[in-house]
Amino acid sequence: MSNTEYLSATMSVDHTPDEVFAAVTDVRGWWNQNIIGDTAAVGDEFVFTDDVDYAGETARTNKDGIRFSRFRITEVVPGKRMVWHVVDSDLSFVDDRDEWTGTDVVFDITADQTGTTLHFTHKGLTAADSECFDECSRGWNFYITKSLPQLITTGTGLPFAKYDA
């Protein structure tokens, strides 16, 4: 990957595009069980946090991580594409805490005779310009290449555990 390319990950499975798309919309099943909001239709908004003590945008502890990110779904083409726009974020592990704000998370799905491939891109995050690029790449790669395919193939992904209030 060159320094000007956006953060990306790819995975392939022997399942249909509709099955892959359904799994992408099940954000709680592969990324985080604490997602607040709807995650399937244009206009849906949802909040992610990796804080285990506080849910949603109330996450304000000093530990390193993603305090919260609010996403709005801006494009949905069933079986083919989904786009999340980051409308607000607070990343405590980088100096530019709102680095994700204004970026787009894109899921492009294609099929061929061997199965279905998902191309993931976090547009707006580049190696040259993004402070979180390395750490965010590790995180997204895990969820896109490990957790999401496991959800598709077994019915159980590897998301952040449920917040226990």
C-alpha positions as CSV (number, residue, x, y, z in Angstrom):
1,M,0.0,0.0,0.0
2,S,1.4,3.4,-0.9
3,N,1.3,6.3,1.5
4,T,-1.5,8.0,-0.6
5,E,-3.9,5.1,-0.6
6,Y,-6.8,4.9,1.8
7,L,-6.8,2.4,4.6
8,S,-8.3,-0.8,3.1
9,A,-8.9,-4.5,3.7
10,T,-10.3,-7.3,1.6
11,M,-11.8,-10.7,2.4
12,S,-13.5,-13.4,0.4
13,V,-16.0,-16.1,1.3
14,D,-17.9,-18.9,-0.4
15,H,-21.2,-17.2,0.2
16,T,-23.6,-15.0,-1.8
17,P,-23.3,-11.2,-2.0
18,D,-26.7,-11.0,-0.2
19,E,-25.3,-13.1,2.7
20,V,-22.2,-10.9,2.9
21,F,-24.3,-7.7,2.7
22,A,-26.6,-9.0,5.5
23,A,-23.5,-9.6,7.7
24,V,-22.2,-6.1,7.0
25,T,-25.4,-4.6,8.3
26,D,-25.2,-6.8,11.4
27,V,-22.6,-4.4,12.9
28,R,-23.2,-5.8,16.4
29,G,-22.3,-9.3,15.2
30,W,-18.9,-8.5,13.8
31,W,-17.6,-5.1,15.3
32,N,-19.2,-4.1,18.6
33,Q,-22.2,-5.5,20.5
34,N,-22.7,-2.0,22.1
35,I,-23.6,-0.2,18.9
36,I,-26.4,2.2,19.6
37,G,-28.8,2.9,16.7
38,D,-29.9,1.3,13.4
39,T,-27.3,0.0,11.0
40,A,-29.0,-1.0,7.7
41,A,-30.8,1.8,5.8
42,V,-29.9,5.1,4.3
43,G,-30.2,7.8,7.0
44,D,-29.7,5.4,9.9
45,E,-27.3,6.7,12.5
46,F,-25.4,4.7,15.0
47,V,-22.7,5.2,17.6
48,F,-19.7,3.0,18.3
49,T,-17.4,3.1,21.4
50,D,-14.7,0.8,22.6
51,D,-15.2,1.9,26.2
52,V,-16.3,-1.0,28.5
53,D,-17.4,1.3,31.3
54,Y,-19.8,3.7,29.5
55,A,-22.0,3.2,26.4
56,G,-22.2,5.4,23.4
57,E,-21.3,9.1,23.5
58,T,-21.1,9.0,27.3
59,A,-17.7,7.3,27.0
60,R,-15.3,9.9,28.4
61,T,-12.6,8.0,30.4
62,N,-9.0,8.7,29.8
63,K,-8.0,5.3,28.5
64,D,-6.7,5.0,25.0
65,G,-9.2,4.1,22.4
66,I,-12.2,5.3,20.4
67,R,-14.3,7.3,22.9
68,F,-17.0,7.3,20.3
69,S,-17.8,7.6,16.6
70,R,-21.2,8.5,15.2
71,F,-21.9,7.2,11.7
72,R,-24.7,8.0,9.2
73,I,-25.5,5.5,6.5
74,T,-25.3,7.5,3.2
75,E,-25.5,4.8,0.6
76,V,-27.1,1.3,0.5
77,V,-27.2,-1.0,-2.6
78,P,-28.2,-4.4,-1.3
79,G,-25.7,-7.1,-2.1
80,K,-23.3,-4.6,-3.6
81,R,-22.4,-1.5,-1.5
82,M,-22.8,0.3,1.8
83,V,-21.3,3.6,2.9
84,W,-21.1,5.0,6.4
85,H,-20.2,8.7,6.8
86,V,-18.5,9.6,10.1
87,V,-20.4,12.7,11.4
88,D,-18.6,12.9,14.7
89,S,-15.7,11.2,16.5
90,D,-13.5,11.3,19.5
91,L,-10.3,9.2,19.3
92,S,-8.3,9.5,22.5
93,F,-5.2,7.7,21.2
94,V,-4.2,10.4,18.7
95,D,-3.7,14.2,19.0
96,D,-6.2,14.9,16.3
97,R,-9.1,13.4,18.3
98,D,-11.7,14.0,15.5
99,E,-9.5,12.6,12.8
100,W,-12.3,10.2,11.6
101,T,-14.9,13.0,11.4
102,G,-15.8,13.7,7.8
103,T,-14.4,10.3,6.5
104,D,-16.3,7.5,4.8
105,V,-16.3,3.8,5.6
106,V,-17.1,1.9,2.3
107,F,-18.0,-1.7,1.8
108,D,-18.0,-2.8,-1.8
109,I,-19.2,-6.4,-2.6
110,T,-18.4,-8.3,-5.8
111,A,-19.1,-11.9,-6.8
112,D,-17.5,-14.4,-9.2
113,Q,-17.6,-18.1,-9.7
114,T,-15.5,-18.8,-6.5
115,G,-17.6,-16.7,-4.1
116,T,-18.0,-13.2,-2.9
117,T,-15.3,-10.6,-2.1
118,L,-15.7,-7.6,0.2
119,H,-13.4,-4.6,-0.5
120,F,-13.4,-2.3,2.6
121,T,-12.0,1.2,2.4
122,H,-11.9,3.9,5.1
123,K,-11.7,6.9,2.8
124,G,-10.0,9.8,4.3
125,L,-7.4,7.8,6.3
126,T,-4.0,7.6,4.5
127,A,-0.6,6.5,5.7
128,A,0.8,9.9,4.8
129,D,-1.8,12.1,6.5
130,S,-3.5,10.0,9.3
131,E,-2.1,9.8,12.7
132,C,-4.2,6.7,13.5
133,F,-3.4,4.9,10.3
134,D,-1.3,2.0,11.7
135,E,-3.4,1.3,14.7
136,C,-6.7,1.8,12.8
137,S,-5.4,-0.5,10.0
138,R,-4.7,-3.2,12.6
139,G,-8.2,-2.8,14.0
140,W,-10.1,-2.7,10.7
141,N,-8.1,-5.6,9.3
142,F,-9.0,-7.8,12.3
143,Y,-12.7,-7.0,12.0
144,I,-12.9,-7.2,8.2
145,T,-10.6,-10.2,7.6
146,K,-11.3,-12.2,10.8
147,S,-14.6,-11.3,12.6
148,L,-16.8,-10.5,9.6
149,P,-15.9,-13.7,7.7
150,Q,-16.4,-15.7,10.9
151,L,-19.9,-14.2,11.3
152,I,-20.7,-15.1,7.7
153,T,-19.4,-18.6,7.8
154,T,-20.4,-19.7,11.4
155,G,-23.0,-17.2,12.5
156,T,-20.8,-15.8,15.3
157,G,-18.3,-13.0,14.8
158,L,-15.7,-11.7,17.2
159,P,-17.1,-8.2,18.2
160,F,-16.3,-6.2,21.3
161,A,-18.2,-7.8,24.2
162,K,-21.6,-6.4,25.3
163,Y,-21.4,-3.4,27.7
164,D,-22.6,-4.6,31.1
165,A,-24.4,-1.6,32.8
